[in-house]
Amino acid sequence: MNLFLTLALVQIVALVTPGPDFFFVSQLAASRSRREALAGVVGIALGVAVWAALALLGLQLLLHRLAWLERGIAILGGAYLCWMGLRMLRAAWQAPPKAEAEAAAPVVDVRGSSPGRALARGLATNLANPKAAVYFASIFSAFVGEGTDGATRWGLWAMVTAETVLWFGLVAGIFALPAMRRAYVRAGRWIDGGAGAVFTLFGLHLVFARR
């Protein structure tokens, strides 16, 4: 039980630290709908489930032996995050002037979007960050010894996945509130621009970071 509690605390600290997943969910909830945001949360949780499972199966050992594979994953993930970031920056640049935005009603724009697309984007956003693989490999290697049975290992896998759903579900619920939507309408240009900059810089870091 102490092992579960320890890893639960480590995981929640990692979750509350803002990163691409947080900015993705918060912006989606404020600018679209709670339903789409929750679909995005499911996508992120699926990504976490994949990385955590691969860590339990020894992905980090494979990446150490095949350095080119780790570099390739980082470049592809960084390129995707840069693409998303540049799209957000473009949307911020093309947003209406502040006076028009303040006069607009907080109507959710659902054109060209759907829960299925939000789920896919959430999954891609999480999988685009190969540092998640390093994170899970590190915490599992630090706290899960060779003597840990399979039931405990996969119980921990289920726990970190469930924590991800609960945390980002809470984030989606908060940012989907009417007050948050009104704030987004007033400052949407700056929010989109800030999120776009975070995605772009994080992506560039993945692409150009030296190993």
N, C-alpha and C positions, 0 to 999 in steps of 0.2 A: 504493500500500500504506500510506503514511503517513496518508492521508486515512481509510482504514478503521480503522487503529489509533487515531487520534485520536478518531473518533466512537465507537469501541467503548469507549474509556475514559470519554468523556463520558456515554455511555448507562449504563454499569455504575454510575457514581457516582449518576446519577439513580435507578436501580433500587434501590440499597441504602438510599436515603433513605426511611424509613418513610412510608407514605401509605395511602390507602384500599385500594389493591390489596394491599399487604402485610398489612394487618389482615384483609382478607377471606380471603386464602389461608391465613394462619396459623390463624385461628379455624376455618375450614372443615376443615382438616387435623386439628386437635386434637379437634374435636367430632364430626366425621362419619367420613369414611374417606379413605384415600389416593386411591382411585379418583375420588371426588367432588372432592377437592382438585385433582387433576390436570385434571379436566374444567373446573374453575374457572380453572385456569391457561391452558388453551386459550382460554377465553372472553376472558380479559384480553389474551392475545396477539393475538386477532382484533381487539380494540378498538385495540391499539397499531398493528396493521397498517392499520386504517382511518384513524386519525389521521395516521400517517406518510405514507400514500399521498395523503391529501387535502392534506397540507402540501407534498408534492412537486408536486401539481397546482395549487398556488396558493390554497389555502383562506384563508390569512391575508390575502391581498390582497382577497379577497371580503369577509371580515369587517370589514376596515378601511373598505370602501366602504358596507357595510350594517351599521351599528352595532346596529340593532335585532335583527338576526339573532344576533349574538354575545351580546347581552344575553338574548335568548330562550333560547338554548342553555344559558347559565349558570344561568338561573332553573329551567329544567326539570331540568338535572343536579343542581343544589343541592336541589331538592325531592325528587328520588329518593334522594339520599344522606341527607337528613333522615328520610325514610320508613324507610330501612334502619336508620339509627341509633336511631330511636325503637322499632323492633321489637326491636333488641338490648337496649335499656334495659328494655323491658317484660319480656323474657325473663329478664334479670338480676334484676329486681324479684320475679319469680314463681318464681325458682329455690329449691330446698329449702334449709333451714338448713345451716350449715357442718358440723354433726355428722353429718347425714344424708349430705351429699356426701362426707365423708371415709370413711364406711362403705360407700359404693357402689363397685361394681366398675367399672373403666373400660370400660364397654360403649358402643359407638358407637350413637348414636340416629339411625336412618335413616328414622324416620316422616316421611312427607310430603316426602321428598327423593329426588333421583335425579341421576345424572351430567348428564343433559340439562338439568335445572333449574339445577344448579350452573354449567354452561357459560353458560346464559343470564344468570344473576346476575353471573358474572364479566365477561361482555361489557357488561352494563348498568352495572356499577360503573365500568369503565374509560371507557366512552363518556359517563358522567355527569360526567366531569371535563373541561370544555372547555379547561382550562389545558394539557392534553396537546397540543392543537392548537397553542397558542402556543409550547410547548416545542419541538415538532418543527419548526415553521416557523422558530423562532429558530436552532436548530442547523444546519438545512439551509441557511438563508440565510447563516449565518456561515461555513460550511465548504464548501458546494457552490456553485461559481460557474456562470455561464451557459455556460461552456465545457465543463462536465462532461457527458459523453455519457450516453445513456439507460441503457446497461448498467451503468455505475458507479452511477448514481442508484438503480436498482432493486436493485443489489447491496447498497447501503447499507440500503435498505428491508428486504431479506431479513435482513441482519445484525442490525438492531435488534430485529426480530421474533423471531429465533432467540435473541438474548440474553435477551429477556423470558421465553421458554419455559424456558431453562436456569436462570435465576435463581429464578424462582418455582417451578419444578419442584424445585429444591434446598430452597427454603423449605417446600414441601409435604412433602417427604421428611423433613425434620428435625422438623417439628411433628406428623407422623403417628407418630413413634417412641413405643413404649409409655411411656417415661419422661415424654414431653411430654403424653401422654394422661392419665397419672396426675396430673400437675401441673394439667392442665385440670380434672379432676374435683375436685381440692381447691380450686382457685381460679377455677373456671369463672364464678361469679357476678361476680367482680371483672374477669375478662378480658372477658366479654360487656359488662359495664357500661362498661369503659374503651374498648373498640372502638366501642360505641354512641355514647359521648360524642365520640370522634374523628370518626365519620361525621356526626353531627349538627352539630358545630361547623364542620366543613369545608363541609357543605351550606349552613349559614347564611351562611358567608363568601361562597360563590358567589352566593347570592341577594341579599345586601345590600351586597356590595362595590361601591364606586363606580368607574366607569370613567373 
